[in-house]
């Protein structure tokens, strides 16, 4: 559902915002989603897929928590991350493919679900012992702040930024899957003679990246809005 992003206006109602997705795999992903939409059985609708994506991400977080005792839970985490991609990415494509769009409902439900599911995912990571809780908390805060900036830009500029610097939700899922596979063999790495948790390094890079994206986007959008609404 998140593929249909709208901004409000009292006079004009709801106006479709431009969707900006320039991720590394966005072209391939779009083609794959269209094929999946055409092959989806009639009894499956966008609500089912949204629920699948939400539950799958929550279960991925639970798997991270269980990996504290059973490392094999990381394999189930990979499965749920893949199911999260399927549900979260296909719901909007399916709605458009069938011309069954509910823009306001879809936008609201999808992003509320993403927010709650992110808490489950990062909470599970914090409990897993594979990442320091402060790093997991930092990733959650950075994600939520970047999301807020994106929603504000959607409303004020009519543009929904789905990816930043070639990285979007799908690229992040791919990195998580690669990280899970790496954790099965090595949870600790040595840099400059110092041992670090693998996910502490990855999480720190993620925090730095999202914070940089937030700062650059906020400055750029502020300048643009200032220029567009210069007082006489």
C-alpha positions in Angstrom: 0.0 0.0 0.0 2.9 2.4 0.6 3.5 2.7 -3.1 0.5 5.1 -3.3 1.6 8.2 -1.4 -0.7 11.2 -1.1 -0.7 14.7 0.3 -3.7 16.6 1.6 -5.2 19.9 0.6 -8.5 21.2 1.9 -9.4 22.6 -1.5 -8.2 19.8 -3.8 -8.6 16.7 -1.6 -5.9 14.2 -2.0 -3.2 14.6 -4.6 -0.8 11.9 -5.6 2.8 12.6 -4.6 5.8 11.8 -6.8 7.4 8.5 -5.7 11.2 8.6 -5.7 12.8 5.1 -5.7 16.4 4.9 -7.0 17.6 1.9 -5.1 20.2 -0.5 -6.4 17.7 -3.2 -7.1 14.5 -1.0 -7.7 14.3 -1.8 -11.4 14.6 -5.5 -11.0 12.3 -5.4 -8.0 9.5 -3.6 -9.9 9.6 -6.1 -12.7 9.4 -9.0 -10.2 6.5 -7.4 -8.3 4.5 -7.0 -11.4 4.9 -10.6 -12.3 4.0 -11.6 -8.8 0.9 -9.4 -8.9 -0.3 -11.0 -12.1 0.1 -14.4 -10.6 -1.5 -13.7 -7.2 -4.7 -15.7 -6.6 -7.9 -13.6 -6.6 -8.7 -14.5 -3.0 -5.5 -12.7 -1.8 -5.8 -8.9 -1.5 -3.6 -6.0 -0.4 -4.8 -6.2 3.2 -3.6 -9.8 3.4 -0.2 -8.8 2.1 0.1 -5.8 4.5 -0.7 -8.1 7.4 1.8 -10.7 6.1 4.5 -8.0 5.9 3.8 -6.7 9.4 3.6 -10.1 11.1 6.7 -11.3 9.3 8.8 -8.4 10.5 7.6 -8.8 14.0 8.5 -12.6 13.8 11.9 -11.7 12.4 12.5 -9.6 15.6 11.3 -12.5 17.7 13.8 -14.8 15.9 16.6 -12.4 16.8 15.6 -12.6 20.4 15.4 -16.4 20.3 18.9 -16.5 18.7 20.3 -15.6 22.1 19.8 -19.2 23.0 19.5 -20.9 19.6 21.6 -19.6 16.7 19.5 -21.6 14.2 16.7 -19.0 14.9 18.7 -16.7 12.6 17.8 -19.0 9.6 14.1 -18.5 10.4 14.8 -14.8 10.7 16.0 -14.9 7.0 12.7 -16.6 6.0 10.6 -13.9 7.8 12.7 -11.0 6.3 11.9 -12.5 2.9 8.2 -12.8 3.7 8.3 -9.2 5.0 9.6 -8.1 1.6 6.9 -10.0 -0.1 4.0 -8.6 1.9 5.3 -5.0 2.3 6.4 -4.6 -1.3 3.6 -6.4 -3.1 0.6 -4.9 -1.4 0.7 -1.6 -3.2 1.7 -3.2 -6.5 -1.3 -5.6 -6.3 -3.7 -2.7 -5.5 -2.6 -0.8 -8.5 -2.5 -3.8 -10.7 -6.2 -4.6 -9.9 -7.2 -0.9 -9.7 -8.3 -1.5 -6.1 -6.5 1.4 -4.4 -7.5 3.0 -1.1 -4.9 5.8 -0.8 -5.5 7.3 2.6 -6.2 4.0 4.3 -3.2 2.3 2.6 -0.8 5.1 3.5 -1.8 5.3 7.1 -2.0 1.6 7.9 1.2 0.7 6.1 3.3 3.3 7.9 1.8 2.7 11.3 2.5 -1.0 10.8 6.1 -0.3 9.7 6.7 1.8 12.9 5.4 -0.9 15.2 7.2 -3.7 13.3 10.5 -1.7 13.5 10.2 -1.7 17.3 9.8 -5.5 17.3 12.8 -5.9 15.0 15.2 -3.6 16.9 13.9 -4.9 20.2 14.7 -8.5 19.1 18.2 -7.4 18.0 18.8 -5.6 21.3 17.9 -8.8 23.2 19.9 -11.1 21.0 23.4 -10.4 22.4 24.6 -10.0 18.8 24.4 -6.2 19.1 24.7 -3.8 22.0 21.3 -2.6 23.1 22.4 1.0 22.7 23.3 0.4 19.0 19.9 -1.2 18.4 18.2 1.7 20.1 20.2 4.1 18.0 19.2 2.4 14.8 15.5 2.6 15.8 15.7 6.3 16.7 17.6 7.1 13.4 15.0 5.1 11.4 12.1 6.9 13.0 13.6 10.3 12.6 14.4 9.7 8.9 10.8 8.4 8.4 9.4 11.5 10.0 11.4 13.7 7.7 10.2 11.6 4.7 6.6 12.0 5.7 7.0 15.7 6.2 8.6 16.1 2.8 5.7 14.0 1.3 3.2 16.5 2.7 5.0 19.7 2.0 6.8 18.9 -1.3 4.6 16.3 -2.8 7.5 13.8 -3.0 7.9 10.5 -1.2 11.6 9.6 -0.8 11.6 5.8 -0.7 15.3 5.4 -1.1 18.3 7.5 -0.1 21.7 7.3 -1.8 20.7 4.1 -3.6 19.5 2.4 -0.4 15.9 1.6 0.3 13.9 -0.9 2.3 14.8 -3.8 0.0 18.5 -3.1 0.0 18.4 -3.0 3.8 16.6 -6.4 3.9 19.3 -7.8 1.7 22.0 -6.5 4.1 20.2 -8.0 7.0 20.0 -11.4 5.3 23.7 -11.3 4.5 24.4 -10.3 8.2 22.3 -13.2 9.5 24.3 -15.6 7.3 27.6 -14.1 8.6 26.4 -14.4 12.2 26.0 -18.2 11.8 29.8 -18.4 11.4 31.3 -15.3 13.0 29.6 -13.0 15.4 32.8 -11.1 16.4 35.3 -9.4 14.1 38.7 -7.9 14.9 39.6 -4.4 13.6 43.0 -2.8 14.4 43.6 -5.5 17.0 40.3 -4.8 18.8 37.4 -7.3 18.9 33.9 -6.0 18.0 30.5 -7.5 17.6 29.8 -7.8 13.8 26.4 -6.2 14.2 27.8 -3.4 16.3 29.9 -2.4 13.4 27.0 -2.8 10.9 24.6 -1.0 13.2 27.0 1.9 13.8 27.4 2.3 10.0 23.6 2.2 9.7 23.2 4.9 12.3 25.9 7.1 10.7 24.3 6.6 7.3 20.7 7.4 8.3 21.8 10.4 10.4 23.7 11.7 7.4 20.7 11.2 5.1 18.5 13.0 7.6 20.8 16.0 7.9 21.3 16.3 4.1 17.6 15.9 3.3 16.5 18.3 6.0 18.9 21.0 4.9 18.0 20.5 1.2 14.3 20.5 1.8 14.5 23.5 4.1 16.4 25.5 1.5 13.9 24.5 -1.2 10.8 25.4 0.8 12.4 28.7 1.8 13.1 29.6 -1.8 9.6 28.5 -2.9 7.9 30.6 -0.2 10.1 33.7 -0.1 8.3 36.6 1.5 8.0 39.7 -0.6 
